Amino acid sequence: MAKITFVTSDGEYITVEGDSGSVMALAVENNIKGIDGDCGGVCSCATCHVFLTPEDKERIGGASDIEEDMLELDDNANEFSRLSCQLQISDELDGIVLQVAK
């Protein structure tokens, strides 16, 4: 079971737990403000954009090529950007803090 904390654009910290599936699906199930997942998790809309902390980026790595292509369309993307639909819940994500993009 992984505990994942989302920081919304309002500065609210919301910690949820999951054991499988994508981080995006977990966020949608828990009504995390700012995570819409309009494409259903197929990496084609960027409505699940989050930012990793520098420590977490080092721990879990950066975006895949297809994910980077999608993030290039978002003016707010940076080196810490990830699409939460591409992050699969695992023990490796336990304790991760994700800033929800605006």
C-alpha positions in Angstrom: 0.0 0.0 0.0 1.4 3.4 -1.0 0.6 6.7 0.6 0.6 9.5 -1.9 0.2 13.1 -1.0 -1.3 15.6 -3.5 -0.8 19.3 -3.0 -3.7 21.2 -4.8 -3.4 24.7 -6.3 -5.2 25.9 -3.1 -2.3 24.6 -1.0 -4.4 21.8 0.5 -2.5 18.6 1.3 -4.5 15.4 0.7 -3.0 12.0 1.4 -4.6 8.9 -0.1 -3.6 5.3 -0.2 -3.6 2.8 -3.1 -2.2 -0.5 -4.0 -2.6 -0.8 -7.8 -3.5 1.2 -10.9 -2.4 4.6 -11.9 -1.8 7.6 -9.7 -4.3 9.5 -11.9 -7.1 6.9 -11.3 -6.4 7.1 -7.5 -6.6 10.9 -7.7 -9.9 10.8 -9.7 -11.4 8.3 -7.3 -10.6 10.6 -4.4 -11.8 13.8 -6.1 -8.4 15.5 -6.1 -9.0 19.0 -7.4 -7.1 19.6 -10.6 -6.7 16.0 -11.7 -9.3 15.4 -14.4 -7.9 12.5 -16.4 -10.1 13.4 -19.4 -8.4 10.9 -21.7 -8.9 8.0 -19.3 -5.2 7.5 -18.7 -3.9 7.0 -22.3 -1.3 9.9 -22.2 -3.2 12.1 -24.6 -4.5 15.1 -22.7 -2.2 16.2 -19.8 -5.2 16.9 -17.5 -3.4 14.9 -14.9 -0.2 16.9 -14.9 1.7 16.9 -11.6 5.1 18.1 -10.4 7.6 15.9 -8.6 9.9 17.1 -5.9 13.6 17.0 -6.9 14.1 14.1 -4.5 11.2 12.1 -5.9 12.3 12.7 -9.5 15.7 11.3 -8.7 14.1 8.3 -7.0 11.5 7.4 -9.7 12.9 9.0 -12.8 11.7 11.3 -15.5 9.0 11.0 -18.2 9.0 8.6 -21.1 9.4 10.0 -24.7 5.7 9.9 -25.3 4.9 11.5 -22.0 7.5 14.3 -22.8 5.8 14.9 -26.1 2.5 15.4 -24.4 4.0 17.6 -21.7 5.6 19.9 -24.4 2.1 21.1 -25.2 1.6 22.4 -21.6 3.1 25.8 -21.0 3.5 25.1 -17.3 5.6 21.9 -17.8 9.2 21.8 -16.5 11.9 19.2 -15.7 9.8 18.0 -12.7 6.6 17.4 -14.7 5.0 14.0 -15.0 1.6 12.8 -16.1 0.0 11.0 -13.2 -1.6 8.5 -15.6 1.9 7.3 -16.4 2.8 6.7 -12.7 1.8 3.2 -11.6 1.1 2.8 -7.9 3.8 0.7 -6.2 5.7 0.5 -2.9 8.3 2.7 -4.7 5.8 5.6 -4.7 5.1 5.3 -1.0 5.5 8.8 0.6 5.6 10.7 -2.7 4.4 14.3 -2.7 2.9 15.5 -6.0 2.1 19.2 -6.7 -1.0 19.4 -8.9 -0.4 21.6 -11.9 -2.7 24.5 -12.6 
